[in-house]
Amino acid sequence: MKTAAQNPKTLLPLSPAVFHVLLALSDGEQHGYAIMREVAGSTGGTLKMGPGTLYGTIKRMLESKLIEESEERPDPEKDDERRRYYRLTPFGMTTAKLEASRLETLVRAARGKKLLGLKGANQ
């Protein structure tokens, strides 16, 4: 991955793992295990990220400034102090929006070719 000093468009297309981590963090900070659960849940279990995939992806995303480690911690009584929490950077949010827009364009093209049904219609 490239650095944040570059145009976020140069990172596109994103890998599914990177895009799903960005999606998981778009609602707010999460720790690694929560990210894994959200990705599995939001994909109906079709994408299950194991620890190696998740933390390798997180490491690359930290290096490219898409995400950052959060300094804020939940109440120690309700949390494990070993957990690390991550959040989107403004660069990460911009990149996620650009990727979502790119994917939306692809879906529109697929619908235009009758490869997908209309929203809400049976396929």
For each residue, the residues with C-beta under 8 A, 3 or more apart:
1: 11 18 60 61 63 64 66
2: 6 10 11 64
3: 6 63 64 65
4: 64 65 66 89 91
5:
6: 2 3 10 11
7: 10
8: 11 12 91 94 95 98
9: 12 98
10: 2 6 7
11: 1 2 6 8 14 64 66 95
12: 8 9 95 98 99 102
13: 99 102
14: 11 18 19 22 95 99
15: 18 19 57
16: 19 20 47
17: 20 21 47 49 53 54 57
18: 1 14 15 21 22 57 60 61 66
19: 14 15 16 22 23 96 99
20: 16 17 23 24 39 42 43 47 49
21: 17 18 24 25 35 39 54 57 58 61 67
22: 14 18 19 25 26 66 67 88 92 95 96 99
23: 19 20 26 39 42 96
24: 20 21 27 30 34 35 38 39 42
25: 21 22 28 29 30 35 67 86 87 88 92
26: 22 23 88 93 96
27: 24
28: 25 87
29: 25 70 72 85 86 87
30: 24 25 34 35 38 85 86
31: 34 35 83 84 85 86
32: 35 36 51 54 55 58 83 84 86
33: 36 37 83
34: 24 30 31 37 38
35: 21 24 25 30 31 32 38 39 49 54 58 86
36: 32 33 39 40 48 49 50 51 54
37: 33 34 40 41
38: 24 30 34 35 41 42
39: 20 21 23 24 35 36 42 43 47 48 49
40: 36 37 43 45 47 48 49
41: 37 38 44 45
42: 20 23 24 38 39
43: 20 39 40 46 47
44: 41
45: 40 41 48
46: 43
47: 16 17 20 39 40 43
48: 36 39 40 45
49: 17 20 35 36 39 40 53 54 57
50: 36 53 54
51: 32 36 54 55
52: 55 56
53: 17 49 50 56 57
54: 17 21 32 35 36 49 50 51 57 58
55: 32 51 52 58 59
56: 52 53 59 60
57: 15 17 18 21 49 53 54 60 61
58: 21 32 35 54 55 61 62 67 86
59: 55 56 62 63
60: 1 18 56 57 63 64
61: 1 18 21 57 58 64 66 67 92
62: 58 59 65 66 67 68 69 86
63: 1 3 59 60
64: 1 2 3 4 11 60 61
65: 3 4 62 68 89 91 92
66: 1 4 11 18 22 61 62 88 89 91 92 95
67: 21 22 25 58 61 62 86 87 88 89 92
68: 62 65 86 87 89
69: 62 84 85 86
70: 29 73 85 86 87
71:
72: 29 85
73: 70 76 79 81 85
74: 78 79
75: 78 79
76: 73 79 81
77:
78: 74 75
79: 73 74 75 76 83
80: 83
81: 73 76
82:
83: 31 32 33 79 80
84: 31 32 69
85: 29 30 31 69 70 72 73
86: 25 29 30 31 32 35 58 62 67 68 69 70
87: 25 28 29 67 68 70
88: 22 25 26 66 67 92 93 96
89: 4 65 66 67 68 92 93
90: 93 94
91: 4 8 65 66 94 95
92: 22 25 61 65 66 67 88 89 95 96
93: 26 88 89 90 96 97
94: 8 90 91 97 98
95: 8 11 12 14 22 66 91 92 98 99
96: 19 22 23 26 88 92 93 99 100
97: 93 94 100 101
98: 8 9 12 94 95 101 102
99: 12 13 14 19 22 95 96 102 103
100: 96 97 103 104
101: 97 98 104 105
102: 12 13 98 99 105 106
103: 99 100 106 107
104: 100 101 107 108
105: 101 102 108 109
106: 102 103 109 110
107: 103 104 110 111 116
108: 104 105 111 112
109: 105 106 112 113
110: 106 107 113 115 116
111: 107 108 114 115 116 117 118
112: 108 109
113: 109 110
114: 111
115: 110 111
116: 107 110 111 123
117: 111 121 122 123
118: 111 121
119:
120:
121: 117 118
122: 117
123: 116 117
